Amino acid sequence: QVQLVESGGGLVQAGESLILSCAASESIFSFVAMGWYRQAPGKQRVLVALMTAGTTTCYEDSVKGRFTISRDNTKNTVYLQMNSLKPEDTAVYYCNAFRSTAKQYWGQGTQVTVSS
């Protein structure tokens, strides 16, 4: 069973930065894509950033230019650099890994809270 362990969440003020990490229990090359989702209270979980195995990336419109997804293959870790944070970025952030078989895995989530 694949395990994804997120870390790096916390409480910050608007305008500050955070970096989230997602460590996978196996090689991230085994996934066709990895991404970060977030879920705010009372709202659905939505995709924030995605990176394919070929390093193509895509971002949700509200985070473009502020968030950057990256990976370190040697550490089997995916990162989400979040700059210029806004109160509306407050949510639980989840790491996701997707295989070519359509099977996917989720981390336990990490809370990000941005105060105004």
LUMVEXRO-506165 format. One record per residue (C-alpha): residue number from 1; residue in one letter; x, y, z. Coordinates in pm, 1 decimal. Layout:
<rs>
+-----+------+----------+----------+----------+
: pos : code :     east :    north :       up :
+-----+------+----------+----------+----------+
: NUM :    A :        X :        Y :        Z :
...
+-----+------+----------+----------+----------+
</rs>
This chain:
<rs>
+-----+------+----------+----------+----------+
: pos : code :     east :    north :       up :
+-----+------+----------+----------+----------+
:   1 :    Q :      0.0 :      0.0 :      0.0 :
:   2 :    V :    139.6 :    335.7 :   -104.1 :
:   3 :    Q :    177.9 :    593.5 :    170.0 :
:   4 :    L :    189.6 :    965.9 :    111.4 :
:   5 :    V :    296.2 :   1176.3 :    407.2 :
:   6 :    E :    242.8 :   1550.8 :    393.9 :
:   7 :    S :    418.2 :   1805.3 :    608.0 :
:   8 :    G :    480.0 :   2177.0 :    621.0 :
:   9 :    G :    138.4 :   2319.5 :    695.4 :
:  10 :    G :     82.0 :   2580.3 :    961.0 :
:  11 :    L :    -48.1 :   2922.7 :   1051.8 :
:  12 :    V :     89.4 :   3221.6 :    863.5 :
:  13 :    Q :     -8.9 :   3579.3 :    796.0 :
:  14 :    A :   -129.8 :   3702.6 :    462.0 :
:  15 :    G :    158.2 :   3766.6 :    224.7 :
:  16 :    E :    385.2 :   3507.4 :    380.5 :
:  17 :    S :    506.6 :   3180.6 :    231.8 :
:  18 :    L :    491.7 :   2811.8 :    313.1 :
:  19 :    I :    630.4 :   2502.8 :    148.7 :
:  20 :    L :    443.2 :   2174.2 :    169.9 :
:  21 :    S :    614.5 :   1839.5 :    123.8 :
:  22 :    C :    469.6 :   1504.7 :     24.4 :
:  23 :    A :    693.9 :   1204.7 :     76.7 :
:  24 :    A :    593.0 :    887.4 :   -106.2 :
:  25 :    S :    673.6 :    537.6 :     17.8 :
:  26 :    E :    783.2 :    430.7 :   -330.1 :
:  27 :    S :    940.7 :    582.5 :   -635.4 :
:  28 :    I :    735.8 :    870.1 :   -770.3 :
:  29 :    F :    824.2 :    747.2 :  -1118.1 :
:  30 :    S :    558.4 :    481.5 :  -1061.8 :
:  31 :    F :    289.1 :    749.1 :  -1088.7 :
:  32 :    V :    175.9 :    921.5 :  -1405.7 :
:  33 :    A :     90.5 :   1232.3 :  -1207.1 :
:  34 :    M :    112.1 :   1377.1 :   -860.6 :
:  35 :    G :    -72.5 :   1674.7 :   -733.3 :
:  36 :    W :   -195.5 :   1887.7 :   -450.9 :
:  37 :    Y :   -560.9 :   1937.2 :   -369.6 :
:  38 :    R :   -722.2 :   2149.0 :   -103.9 :
:  39 :    Q :  -1049.8 :   2144.3 :     81.0 :
:  40 :    A :  -1184.2 :   2444.5 :    263.7 :
:  41 :    P :  -1455.1 :   2406.3 :    529.7 :
:  42 :    G :  -1789.7 :   2335.5 :    369.9 :
:  43 :    K :  -1643.4 :   2313.4 :     22.1 :
:  44 :    Q :  -1541.7 :   2037.0 :   -215.0 :
:  45 :    R :  -1187.3 :   1919.0 :   -256.7 :
:  46 :    V :  -1031.2 :   2088.4 :   -558.9 :
:  47 :    L :   -712.7 :   2050.2 :   -754.8 :
:  48 :    V :   -453.3 :   2318.0 :   -683.6 :
:  49 :    A :   -148.6 :   2200.5 :   -875.3 :
:  50 :    L :    -52.3 :   1896.8 :  -1079.3 :
:  51 :    M :    271.7 :   1762.2 :  -1218.4 :
:  52 :    T :    290.7 :   1474.7 :  -1464.8 :
:  53 :    A :    573.2 :   1225.1 :  -1483.7 :
:  54 :    G :    694.6 :   1424.3 :  -1779.1 :
:  55 :    T :    707.1 :   1736.5 :  -1556.6 :
:  56 :    T :    417.9 :   1911.3 :  -1725.7 :
:  57 :    T :    243.4 :   2127.5 :  -1468.8 :
:  58 :    C :    -92.8 :   2291.1 :  -1434.4 :
:  59 :    Y :   -243.8 :   2515.9 :  -1170.6 :
:  60 :    E :   -580.9 :   2628.3 :  -1050.8 :
:  61 :    D :   -636.8 :   2985.0 :  -1171.6 :
:  62 :    S :   -636.9 :   3148.4 :   -829.9 :
:  63 :    V :   -286.2 :   3020.8 :   -745.6 :
:  64 :    K :   -112.8 :   3079.3 :  -1078.4 :
:  65 :    G :    196.4 :   3289.4 :  -1029.4 :
:  66 :    R :    193.6 :   3228.9 :   -653.3 :
:  67 :    F :    224.3 :   2850.9 :   -612.2 :
:  68 :    T :    484.4 :   2621.7 :   -764.9 :
:  69 :    I :    479.4 :   2243.6 :   -770.7 :
:  70 :    S :    810.7 :   2060.6 :   -794.9 :
:  71 :    R :    960.8 :   1725.9 :   -713.2 :
:  72 :    D :   1283.6 :   1564.8 :   -598.2 :
:  73 :    N :   1307.0 :   1221.5 :   -754.0 :
:  74 :    T :   1594.0 :   1119.3 :   -528.4 :
:  75 :    K :   1376.3 :   1177.9 :   -221.2 :
:  76 :    N :   1048.8 :   1055.4 :   -374.3 :
:  77 :    T :    903.1 :   1386.2 :   -262.3 :
:  78 :    V :    675.4 :   1641.5 :   -421.0 :
:  79 :    Y :    663.6 :   1999.4 :   -299.2 :
:  80 :    L :    422.8 :   2287.9 :   -315.6 :
:  81 :    Q :    584.7 :   2626.8 :   -271.1 :
:  82 :    M :    315.8 :   2875.0 :   -173.5 :
:  83 :    N :    397.9 :   3245.1 :   -189.1 :
:  84 :    S :    189.2 :   3556.5 :   -126.9 :
:  85 :    L :    -60.3 :   3355.4 :     71.8 :
:  86 :    K :   -412.5 :   3488.8 :    110.6 :
:  87 :    P :   -680.6 :   3412.9 :    368.2 :
:  88 :    E :   -877.3 :   3235.8 :     95.6 :
:  89 :    D :   -592.9 :   2984.3 :     65.2 :
:  90 :    T :   -690.6 :   2851.8 :    406.8 :
:  91 :    A :   -774.0 :   2482.8 :    371.2 :
:  92 :    V :   -656.9 :   2130.6 :    434.5 :
:  93 :    Y :   -408.4 :   2042.8 :    163.1 :
:  94 :    Y :   -387.1 :   1687.4 :     36.0 :
:  95 :    C :   -122.9 :   1515.5 :   -170.5 :
:  96 :    N :   -244.5 :   1284.8 :   -445.7 :
:  97 :    A :    -68.7 :   1025.2 :   -659.0 :
:  98 :    F :   -225.0 :    876.3 :   -971.3 :
:  99 :    R :   -123.1 :    558.9 :  -1152.9 :
: 100 :    S :   -180.3 :    469.9 :  -1516.2 :
: 101 :    T :   -426.4 :    205.8 :  -1393.3 :
: 102 :    A :   -642.9 :    492.1 :  -1261.3 :
: 103 :    K :   -574.7 :    388.7 :   -904.0 :
: 104 :    Q :   -497.4 :    684.8 :   -686.1 :
: 105 :    Y :   -371.1 :    748.6 :   -337.5 :
: 106 :    W :   -417.2 :   1028.3 :    -86.7 :
: 107 :    G :   -217.9 :   1164.2 :    201.3 :
: 108 :    Q :   -369.5 :   1242.5 :    536.7 :
: 109 :    G :   -378.0 :   1616.1 :    473.4 :
: 110 :    T :   -205.4 :   1913.1 :    629.7 :
: 111 :    Q :   -378.0 :   2226.6 :    753.9 :
: 112 :    V :   -282.2 :   2564.4 :    611.5 :
: 113 :    T :   -431.2 :   2867.6 :    782.2 :
: 114 :    V :   -370.5 :   3219.3 :    655.5 :
: 115 :    S :   -469.7 :   3506.8 :    880.6 :
: 116 :    S :   -549.8 :   3851.2 :    749.4 :
+-----+------+----------+----------+----------+
</rs>
